[in-house]
């Protein structure tokens, strides 16, 4: 009986570990930057609703500078438009260097 209990607990811990690892793999590496892009967009356009966003890619400029680019789709009343958000950061420290916005109307 004790052997069965030990096998059950061991199997259960393996299932929990695999589930946790699978969950962590599903989080894309740009998720942190996407959250920042949405937060900063809400600050810049406080009366709008973000209805969609797309990660357009990462670009390495040099060893101390990279960019993440996102396209966010905004709605205010009956108007909808896109905004590109480019976050420049230091990839070694993840410190944000600048955030640029470009409206797509």
C-alpha positions in Angstrom: 0.0 0.0 0.0 2.8 2.4 0.9 4.4 1.7 -2.5 1.2 2.5 -4.3 0.9 5.8 -2.4 4.5 6.8 -3.2 4.0 6.0 -6.9 0.8 8.0 -7.0 2.5 11.1 -5.3 5.5 10.8 -7.7 3.2 10.6 -10.7 1.1 13.5 -9.5 4.2 15.7 -9.0 5.4 14.9 -12.5 2.0 15.9 -14.0 2.0 19.2 -12.0 5.6 20.0 -13.1 4.8 19.3 -16.8 1.7 21.4 -16.7 3.7 24.3 -15.2 6.4 24.0 -17.8 3.9 23.9 -20.6 2.2 27.0 -19.3 5.5 28.9 -19.1 6.4 27.9 -22.7 3.1 29.4 -23.9 4.1 32.9 -22.8 5.8 34.6 -25.7 9.1 36.5 -25.0 7.5 39.8 -26.2 4.6 39.6 -23.8 6.2 42.0 -21.3 6.8 44.6 -24.1 3.2 44.1 -25.3 1.9 44.9 -21.9 4.1 48.1 -21.7 2.9 49.1 -25.2 -0.7 48.8 -24.1 -0.2 50.7 -20.8 1.6 53.5 -22.5 -1.0 53.7 -25.3 -3.8 54.0 -22.7 -1.8 56.9 -21.1 -1.5 58.7 -24.4 -5.0 58.0 -25.6 -7.0 57.8 -22.3 -10.5 58.1 -23.9 -9.9 55.1 -26.3 -10.5 51.4 -26.1 -7.7 49.0 -27.3 -9.6 46.5 -29.4 -6.7 44.5 -30.9 -3.0 44.3 -31.0 -0.3 42.6 -33.0 3.4 42.0 -32.4 5.2 43.0 -35.5 8.7 41.9 -34.4 11.9 42.5 -32.6 14.9 44.2 -34.2 18.4 44.2 -32.8 20.1 47.5 -33.5 23.4 46.8 -31.6 24.5 44.9 -28.5 22.9 47.5 -26.2 19.8 48.5 -28.1 16.8 46.5 -29.5 13.3 47.4 -30.5 9.9 45.6 -30.2 7.2 46.9 -32.6 3.5 46.5 -32.1 0.4 47.6 -34.0 -2.6 48.5 -31.7 -6.1 49.1 -33.0 -8.0 51.8 -31.1 -11.6 52.8 -31.0 -13.2 56.0 -29.7 -16.9 56.5 -30.2 -17.4 55.4 -33.9 -13.8 56.1 -35.0 -11.2 53.4 -35.3 -7.5 53.7 -36.2 -4.2 52.0 -35.8 -1.1 53.1 -33.8 2.4 51.7 -34.2 4.2 51.5 -30.9 8.0 51.1 -31.1 9.7 50.4 -27.8 13.5 50.8 -27.7 15.3 49.1 -24.9 18.6 47.7 -23.6 18.4 43.9 -24.0 20.9 43.3 -21.3 19.0 45.2 -18.6 15.5 45.4 -20.1 15.5 49.1 -19.4 13.2 51.1 -21.7 15.1 53.8 -23.6 12.3 55.3 -25.6 8.7 54.7 -26.7 7.5 56.1 -30.1 4.0 56.3 -31.4 2.9 56.6 -35.1 -0.8 57.0 -35.9 -2.1 55.1 -38.9 -5.2 57.0 -40.1 
